[in-house]
Amino acid sequence: MTTAVDRFRAAVDRRDLGALDDLFTEDIRLYSPVKFTPFEGRPMVLGLFGVLLRTFEDFRYVGEFAGASQTSADGTEAPSAVLLFRATDGGREIHGIDLLHLDDDGRIKEFTVMVRPQSAVQALGEAVLTGLVADGLVPAP
């Protein structure tokens, strides 16, 4: 059986932003390593993914763990998956994880991204902000 996590990984591998739309709940929250408050709502998170898919070089998932964990929004336990990824930025390797929480229908309701090293977080933050401003999703600082 193909899960939302499988479909998510396949969409990211194909860089298929349209395929992500049905996988996210309307009120999805994405917690970023470069912003304290979450990105909220499907339109904003899809816009962010558009920027991320353009920004990361050689992005690939290299592992997956499944289980359950508490969500950040309300502390309820939800089916969850941790996806380990690698990417490059300017020739430097980035390591990270995506923590996905699913709703009762199997759609992604919460998404947390963690990245290392710190220099990668800073470079990613600058690149993403530039992309979000260019796409009209946030005002220029």
N, C-alpha and C positions, 0 to 999 in steps of 0.2 A: 504494500500500500504506500502510495506517495503522500508524504505529509507536507504541510505548509513550509516546514524547514527545508525539505528536499526541493520544493518548488522555488523557495527563496534563493537557495544556493545556486540552482540552475539559472535563475534569472540574473543573478549577479555575475555568474560565469559568462553569460551571453551579453552582459551589459544591457539588458532588456528592461528599461524603466517601466514600460507599459505592463509587463507581467507582474510587477510589484504591487500595482494598484489594488488588485483583489485580495492580496495577502495581508494587507494592513486594515485594522479597524478604523472607523471614522475618527475616533478619539485617541489614536496611537500617541505615545509619548516616547521620544528618543532622547536619551541622556548621553551627552557628548563629553569627551575629555577636555574640551576647550571652552565650555559654557556651563555655568553653575545651574541655571534653570533649564528644563527640558525644552526641546522643540516639540510643539504640540499640534496634533491634527494631521490628517492624511495629506492635504495639499502641501503643508509646510515640510513634512517628512519626505514626501516624494520629491519636492524641489531640492531638498538637501541631498537626497540620494543621487539626483541628477548631477549635482556638483561633485559629490564624492566619486561617482563613476568616471567623471572626467579627470579628477585630480590624481587619484592613485595610479601609480605605474605598477605593472606586473602584479596586480592584486590577485591572490588565490587563497582559498580555504585549504588548510592542511590538517584539520582534525575536527572532531565533533564529539560532544558529550551530552547526554540527555538525562533528564530527571525532573525535579520540581523545585521551586524556590519561591520565596516571598517577593511580591512585586513592590516597587518603590511607592507607587501611587496610593495603594490602600492596604498593603501588608498581607493581602490574601495569597494563599499558596496557589501557584499555577504551573501547568506543565511548562518546562523550560528546556532550552538547548543552549549550549555554549559552543560557538564556532571559533576555532583558532584560525588566524589568518597571518599571512606575510604579504608585504608589498615593498616597493622601493620608492624612494624619493631622492632624486639627485644622486643616485648611485648608492645611497645608504639603505640598509634593510630596516624595515619597520616590522615589529611584532605586535600583535593585538588579539583581542577577543571581542566577539559580539555575543551578548547575552540576550536571548529572545524569550519573552514570556508570551504564552498563547492564551486566547480566550476559550470559552466553552465550545465555540465553533471551529477551533483550530487555527484562527487567524492571529497574526502578531499584534499584541496590544501594547507591548512595552519592549523597548530596545535599548540596551546600554552598550556603549563602545568604550573599550579601554585600550590604550596604545602606549608603547614604550619605544625608544627612550624619550626623555623629556624634550630633547631637541626636535624629535619627530612630531611631538604634540604641538610644539610652538610653530613649526613650519606648516603642519597640517592646518592649524587654526588660522594662520594668515591666508593660506590658499583657499580654504573654505569660505572665509569672510569675503575675500575678493570675488569668488564665484557667486555667493549669495547676493552681494551688492549688484554684480553685473546682471544677474537674473531678475533683479527687482524684488527679491524676497525679504531683504532687510535694508534699512536706510544706510547710507554711507556714514562711517563714524565721524 
